[in-house]
């Protein structure tokens, strides 16, 4: 994998459903994997920064896992609420550059009441 | 902590004009990043400063783009002779970091949306 890829591109769920997204990234020269939430008309907000293989992080109903050997991360949302509706971005830090993040195209989540 | 501030929020200009955007990072942050985001895509890296030094510039950035961070505080991004393809959201982010790598979250501003007529 040369780029950071996210799936699905968009997701519609009902309030109360649990959901998860995938982020695939280059596993060579890995340094860190970031997750951000970007709500409409607001600025992207950091959720997690993960560095170690097997890392699991949790923030309220949102959690994330990391597999650096195979180059993927999962983001889970338990009991989705309408306020969780946003674009979820992952970004990889590493490769040949230590000064930038390479973002995926994002997963657009819509939670219907 | 007032967050990262970007001005203006919106800029509409005619093709061929020059535009300049400003970013005020969180005061204690030594690193500052510029990204560009177009519809349906994630933010794309443009350039990065550590204090006043511009350490990296994307190969995608043409000679029409220039960025400065005098005195290691605020930063400006200038686009000369704008083209329709420059229409995008320009995001600024800041963080505090030492050494190589990025293991601290970046704090983003609200962005400047540029529209070229």
Contacts between the chains, C-beta under 8 A, distances in Angstrom:
chain1	res1	chain2	res2	distance
A	4	B	42	7.6
A	6	B	42	7.9
A	31	B	100	7.9
A	31	B	101	4.4
A	31	B	102	6.8
A	31	B	103	7.1
A	32	B	101	6.4
A	32	B	102	5.7
A	32	B	103	4.7
A	34	B	102	7.6
A	34	B	105	6.6
A	34	B	106	7.4
A	36	B	108	7.8
A	42	B	110	7.0
A	43	B	3	7.8
A	43	B	4	7.3
A	43	B	91	7.7
A	43	B	108	4.3
A	43	B	109	5.7
A	43	B	110	4.8
A	43	B	111	6.9
A	44	B	43	7.5
A	44	B	91	7.4
A	44	B	93	7.9
A	44	B	108	4.4
A	45	B	108	7.7
A	46	B	105	3.3
A	46	B	106	6.7
A	46	B	107	7.1
A	49	B	103	5.8
A	49	B	104	6.8
A	49	B	105	5.3
A	51	B	103	5.5
A	89	B	42	5.4
A	89	B	43	7.4
A	91	B	42	7.3
A	91	B	43	7.9
A	93	B	101	6.2
A	93	B	102	3.9
A	93	B	103	7.4
A	94	B	101	7.5
A	97	B	56	6.1
A	98	B	100	4.1
A	98	B	101	5.0
A	98	B	102	6.8
A	99	B	33	8.0
A	99	B	48	4.1
A	99	B	50	7.6
A	99	B	55	5.2
A	99	B	56	4.3
A	99	B	102	7.5
A	100	B	33	6.9
A	100	B	45	4.0
A	100	B	48	5.7
A	100	B	56	6.3
A	100	B	58	7.8
A	100	B	102	7.7
A	101	B	33	7.6
A	101	B	43	7.8
A	101	B	45	6.6
A	101	B	102	6.4
A	101	B	106	6.9
A	102	B	45	6.9
A	103	B	35	7.8
A	103	B	42	3.3
A	103	B	43	4.9
A	103	B	44	7.2
A	104	B	42	5.3
A	105	B	40	6.7
A	105	B	41	5.4
A	105	B	42	5.0
A	106	B	41	8.0
A	106	B	42	5.2
